[in-house]
Each structure stands twice: as structure tokens, then as C-alpha cells.
Amino acid sequence: MIRYLLISLSLLLAGCSTVPALRRSADAQPSDAPVWTPARRSETERNTYRVMLRTPKNELSGLCILRKSGDTWRGTLMNEFGFKAFDFRTTNRRCELQDVQSMLDKWYIRRTIASDLHFLIECDDPEAPFARKIVRYEQHNMLVVSHGKKELTVLPDSTLRLVNRRHNLTYELRKLTETKIDNTIQYAE
């Protein structure tokens, strides 16, 4: 009986030790700086981002087009060839995916992506449901916003990296600047 108790206890402790923890160094300074500055997101114009979504087995890259419509942010995620993965709409209360590609159209995938996008887009909104539980700090010239097992980092080159440690997903967004030359739209990083 004691043997089984010791085995169970050792398995429990081994399982707890393998859960990745968010690392906050001693030199981290509390911060109130917003993630979404006017240079990263315009509320009046279309915003275009290069997106990289990484899972342990797959990688999805493409473009995210985001625009504000009233109190709602609307967006589309598509690959480089223009094939749409999904549309989304987010308010300060929730995010809803629409027109999801069949490969991603499973309830657990939809819920995870919607939750991650909601945190990513509404992390500066004081009326968001998770706003009081957010921890913000700066370390190594990077702004870090964390909530539970989600960590949003603004890298020095203005790339936004959201890591969902629960589902082992990483989203990276880099804003593209849009220029119009001869009635064509060109993007540059």
C-alpha cells in the first residue's frame, strides 16, 4: 500500500515539474505601456500583418487583414496565395470565427483560436473580461503581457508574439506598410 502511495506521489511530482512556467526575471519592471500603439494598429485604416502560426507539427503562414468597424474589430487570415483560413470578429467581450476552412473547423480548434485572438486584439481594453488578471512588465527591451498560460511579447522590431503554453501554439504578427504605386498595392516590412 505504501509502495503505491510513493509511486503515485513520485508520478505526481514528476508531472508537475514538467509543466513549463512563465519566466519573469528579477530585472523586469512593471509597465502600463499599451501593446497596440498607433504605429502598430490604425483605427481608421486597414491594417495588414504578416502572420506565422506554429504548432508542434505544423506551420501556417500568411497575411492577416484587420479593420475596425464601430466597436468591433473584423479580420481575415489567409495564406500568401489568397486562400482564406477564416474570418473573425472581436469585441471587448468575445471573439467569433466565421467561414472557417474545413481543416480548422473543429470546435476545440475554433475555441482555442478565438480565445487567443481575443486576448491578442483586446489586451489593452480595460473592459475585456480578462483585463484585471493581466500582468504587464518590461524586460530586455520587450513589453510582456501575460494572462494565465498566454504570454504576449512585443519584440524590439515591433513583432507581436503570442505564446499559448497550454496548447503549445505560437502566433507572430509583423505589421506591413502599404504603399500605392500605379494603382497597385505593395507591402514592405
C-alpha positions as a Markdown table, in Angstrom:
| # | Residue | x | y | z |
|---|---|---|---|---|
| 1 | Met | 0.0 | 0.0 | 0.0 |
| 2 | Ile | 2.8 | 2.4 | 0.9 |
| 3 | Arg | 4.6 | 1.4 | -2.3 |
| 4 | Tyr | 1.6 | 2.5 | -4.4 |
| 5 | Leu | 1.4 | 5.7 | -2.5 |
| 6 | Leu | 5.0 | 6.5 | -3.1 |
| 7 | Ile | 4.7 | 5.6 | -6.8 |
| 8 | Ser | 1.7 | 7.9 | -7.1 |
| 9 | Leu | 3.4 | 10.7 | -5.3 |
| 10 | Ser | 6.5 | 10.5 | -7.4 |
| 11 | Leu | 4.4 | 10.5 | -10.6 |
| 12 | Leu | 2.5 | 13.5 | -9.5 |
| 13 | Leu | 5.7 | 15.4 | -8.6 |
| 14 | Ala | 7.3 | 14.4 | -11.9 |
| 15 | Gly | 4.2 | 15.6 | -13.8 |
| 16 | Cys | 4.2 | 18.9 | -12.0 |
| 17 | Ser | 7.8 | 19.5 | -12.7 |
| 18 | Thr | 7.4 | 19.2 | -16.5 |
| 19 | Val | 4.8 | 22.0 | -16.8 |
| 20 | Pro | 6.5 | 25.0 | -18.4 |
| 21 | Ala | 6.3 | 28.1 | -16.2 |
| 22 | Leu | 6.4 | 31.7 | -17.3 |
| 23 | Arg | 9.8 | 33.1 | -16.5 |
| 24 | Arg | 10.0 | 36.6 | -15.2 |
| 25 | Ser | 13.5 | 37.7 | -14.5 |
| 26 | Ala | 14.4 | 39.9 | -11.5 |
| 27 | Asp | 15.2 | 42.9 | -13.7 |
| 28 | Ala | 11.6 | 43.0 | -15.0 |
| 29 | Gln | 9.9 | 46.4 | -14.4 |
| 30 | Pro | 6.1 | 46.8 | -14.1 |
| 31 | Ser | 4.7 | 48.7 | -17.1 |
| 32 | Asp | 1.5 | 50.3 | -18.2 |
| 33 | Ala | 2.6 | 50.7 | -21.8 |
| 34 | Pro | 0.0 | 49.7 | -24.4 |
| 35 | Val | 0.6 | 46.9 | -26.8 |
| 36 | Trp | -1.3 | 48.5 | -29.6 |
| 37 | Thr | 0.3 | 51.8 | -30.4 |
| 38 | Pro | -0.8 | 53.9 | -33.4 |
| 39 | Ala | 2.3 | 52.6 | -35.2 |
| 40 | Arg | 1.2 | 49.0 | -34.8 |
| 41 | Arg | -2.6 | 49.4 | -35.4 |
| 42 | Ser | -4.7 | 52.1 | -37.0 |
| 43 | Glu | -8.3 | 52.5 | -36.0 |
| 44 | Thr | -9.3 | 54.3 | -39.2 |
| 45 | Glu | -7.5 | 52.3 | -42.0 |
| 46 | Arg | -6.9 | 48.8 | -43.0 |
| 47 | Asn | -4.0 | 47.0 | -41.1 |
| 48 | Thr | -2.1 | 44.3 | -42.8 |
| 49 | Tyr | 0.2 | 41.9 | -40.9 |
| 50 | Arg | 2.5 | 39.0 | -41.9 |
| 51 | Val | 1.3 | 36.1 | -39.7 |
| 52 | Met | 3.1 | 32.9 | -38.6 |
| 53 | Leu | 1.1 | 30.3 | -36.7 |
| 54 | Arg | 3.2 | 27.5 | -35.3 |
| 55 | Thr | 2.0 | 24.2 | -33.7 |
| 56 | Pro | 4.3 | 21.3 | -32.7 |
| 57 | Lys | 3.6 | 19.6 | -36.0 |
| 58 | Asn | 2.6 | 22.3 | -38.5 |
| 59 | Glu | 3.2 | 25.8 | -39.5 |
| 60 | Leu | 0.7 | 28.2 | -41.2 |
| 61 | Ser | 2.0 | 31.4 | -42.6 |
| 62 | Gly | 0.1 | 34.2 | -44.4 |
| 63 | Leu | -1.5 | 37.6 | -44.0 |
| 64 | Cys | -3.9 | 39.0 | -41.5 |
| 65 | Ile | -6.0 | 42.0 | -42.6 |
| 66 | Leu | -7.7 | 43.8 | -39.7 |
| 67 | Arg | -10.1 | 46.8 | -39.7 |
| 68 | Lys | -12.2 | 48.5 | -37.1 |
| 69 | Ser | -15.9 | 48.8 | -37.7 |
| 70 | Gly | -17.6 | 50.6 | -34.8 |
| 71 | Asp | -16.7 | 48.9 | -31.6 |
| 72 | Thr | -15.8 | 45.7 | -33.4 |
| 73 | Trp | -12.5 | 44.6 | -35.0 |
| 74 | Arg | -13.0 | 42.5 | -38.1 |
| 75 | Gly | -10.3 | 40.5 | -39.7 |
| 76 | Thr | -9.3 | 37.8 | -42.2 |
| 77 | Leu | -6.5 | 35.3 | -42.0 |
| 78 | Met | -5.3 | 34.0 | -45.4 |
| 79 | Asn | -2.2 | 32.3 | -46.8 |
| 80 | Glu | 0.1 | 34.0 | -49.3 |
| 81 | Phe | -1.9 | 32.8 | -52.3 |
| 82 | Gly | -5.1 | 34.4 | -51.1 |
| 83 | Phe | -6.9 | 31.3 | -49.8 |
| 84 | Lys | -8.8 | 32.3 | -46.7 |
| 85 | Ala | -8.4 | 30.2 | -43.5 |
| 86 | Phe | -11.1 | 32.1 | -41.6 |
| 87 | Asp | -12.7 | 35.5 | -40.8 |
| 88 | Phe | -13.1 | 36.7 | -37.3 |
| 89 | Arg | -14.9 | 39.4 | -35.4 |
| 90 | Thr | -13.9 | 40.5 | -31.9 |
| 91 | Thr | -15.4 | 42.9 | -29.4 |
| 92 | Asn | -14.3 | 43.6 | -25.8 |
| 93 | Arg | -16.4 | 40.6 | -24.6 |
| 94 | Arg | -15.7 | 37.8 | -27.1 |
| 95 | Cys | -14.2 | 36.7 | -30.5 |
| 96 | Glu | -16.2 | 34.8 | -33.1 |
| 97 | Leu | -14.7 | 32.9 | -36.0 |
| 98 | Gln | -16.7 | 32.8 | -39.3 |
| 99 | Asp | -16.2 | 31.0 | -42.6 |
| 100 | Val | -13.6 | 28.6 | -41.1 |
| 101 | Gln | -11.7 | 26.4 | -43.6 |
| 102 | Ser | -12.7 | 22.7 | -43.2 |
| 103 | Met | -9.3 | 21.7 | -41.9 |
| 104 | Leu | -9.7 | 24.1 | -38.9 |
| 105 | Asp | -13.4 | 23.7 | -38.4 |
| 106 | Lys | -13.4 | 21.6 | -35.2 |
| 107 | Trp | -15.0 | 23.0 | -32.0 |
| 108 | Tyr | -11.8 | 22.8 | -30.0 |
| 109 | Ile | -9.6 | 24.5 | -32.6 |
| 110 | Arg | -12.2 | 27.2 | -33.1 |
| 111 | Arg | -12.4 | 27.9 | -29.4 |
| 112 | Thr | -8.7 | 28.0 | -28.9 |
| 113 | Ile | -8.0 | 30.3 | -31.9 |
| 114 | Ala | -10.9 | 32.6 | -30.9 |
| 115 | Ser | -9.7 | 32.8 | -27.3 |
| 116 | Asp | -6.1 | 33.6 | -28.5 |
| 117 | Leu | -7.2 | 36.2 | -31.0 |
| 118 | His | -9.5 | 37.8 | -28.4 |
| 119 | Phe | -6.6 | 38.1 | -26.0 |
| 120 | Leu | -4.2 | 39.4 | -28.7 |
| 121 | Ile | -6.6 | 42.1 | -30.1 |
| 122 | Glu | -8.3 | 43.2 | -26.8 |
| 123 | Cys | -5.3 | 43.0 | -24.4 |
| 124 | Asp | -5.3 | 46.8 | -24.0 |
| 125 | Asp | -9.1 | 47.1 | -23.4 |
| 126 | Pro | -9.9 | 47.8 | -19.7 |
| 127 | Glu | -13.4 | 46.3 | -20.2 |
| 128 | Ala | -12.2 | 42.9 | -21.5 |
| 129 | Pro | -13.2 | 40.0 | -19.2 |
| 130 | Phe | -9.5 | 39.2 | -18.5 |
| 131 | Ala | -8.3 | 42.8 | -18.0 |
| 132 | Arg | -8.0 | 42.7 | -14.2 |
| 133 | Lys | -5.9 | 39.4 | -14.4 |
| 134 | Ile | -3.3 | 40.7 | -16.8 |
| 135 | Val | 0.3 | 41.2 | -15.7 |
| 136 | Arg | 2.4 | 43.7 | -17.7 |
| 137 | Tyr | 6.1 | 44.2 | -17.4 |
| 138 | Glu | 9.2 | 45.1 | -19.4 |
| 139 | Gln | 12.3 | 43.1 | -19.6 |
| 140 | His | 15.2 | 43.1 | -22.0 |
| 141 | Asn | 13.6 | 46.0 | -24.1 |
| 142 | Met | 10.5 | 43.9 | -24.6 |
| 143 | Leu | 6.9 | 44.5 | -23.3 |
| 144 | Val | 5.4 | 41.4 | -21.9 |
| 145 | Val | 1.6 | 40.9 | -21.2 |
| 146 | Ser | 0.6 | 37.7 | -19.6 |
| 147 | His | -2.6 | 36.1 | -18.6 |
| 148 | Gly | -2.7 | 32.5 | -17.3 |
| 149 | Lys | -0.8 | 30.4 | -19.8 |
| 150 | Lys | -0.9 | 33.1 | -22.5 |
| 151 | Glu | 2.1 | 35.4 | -23.0 |
| 152 | Leu | 2.1 | 38.3 | -25.5 |
| 153 | Thr | 5.5 | 39.8 | -26.1 |
| 154 | Val | 6.3 | 42.9 | -28.2 |
| 155 | Leu | 9.8 | 42.3 | -29.6 |
| 156 | Pro | 12.2 | 45.1 | -30.2 |
| 157 | Asp | 11.5 | 45.0 | -34.0 |
| 158 | Ser | 7.7 | 45.6 | -33.2 |
| 159 | Thr | 6.8 | 41.9 | -33.9 |
| 160 | Leu | 4.0 | 40.7 | -31.7 |
| 161 | Arg | 4.5 | 37.1 | -30.4 |
| 162 | Leu | 1.6 | 35.4 | -28.6 |
| 163 | Val | 2.5 | 32.1 | -27.0 |
| 164 | Asn | -0.3 | 29.8 | -25.8 |
| 165 | Arg | 1.6 | 27.4 | -23.4 |
| 166 | Arg | -1.5 | 25.3 | -22.7 |
| 167 | His | -1.9 | 24.2 | -26.3 |
| 168 | Asn | 1.7 | 24.8 | -27.4 |
| 169 | Leu | 0.8 | 27.4 | -30.1 |
| 170 | Thr | 2.8 | 30.4 | -31.2 |
| 171 | Tyr | 1.4 | 33.4 | -33.2 |
| 172 | Glu | 3.7 | 36.0 | -34.7 |
| 173 | Leu | 2.4 | 39.2 | -36.3 |
| 174 | Arg | 4.6 | 41.7 | -38.1 |
| 175 | Lys | 3.0 | 44.9 | -39.5 |
| 176 | Leu | 3.4 | 45.5 | -43.2 |
| 177 | Thr | 3.4 | 49.0 | -44.5 |
| 178 | Glu | 1.2 | 49.7 | -47.5 |
| 179 | Thr | 2.1 | 51.9 | -50.5 |
| 180 | Lys | 0.1 | 52.6 | -53.6 |
| 181 | Ile | 2.1 | 52.8 | -56.8 |
| 182 | Asp | 0.4 | 52.9 | -60.3 |
| 183 | Asn | -2.9 | 51.6 | -58.8 |
| 184 | Thr | -1.2 | 48.6 | -57.3 |
| 185 | Ile | -0.7 | 48.0 | -53.6 |
| 186 | Gln | 2.8 | 47.0 | -52.4 |
| 187 | Tyr | 3.7 | 45.8 | -49.0 |
| 188 | Ala | 7.0 | 46.3 | -47.2 |
| 189 | Glu | 8.2 | 45.3 | -43.7 |
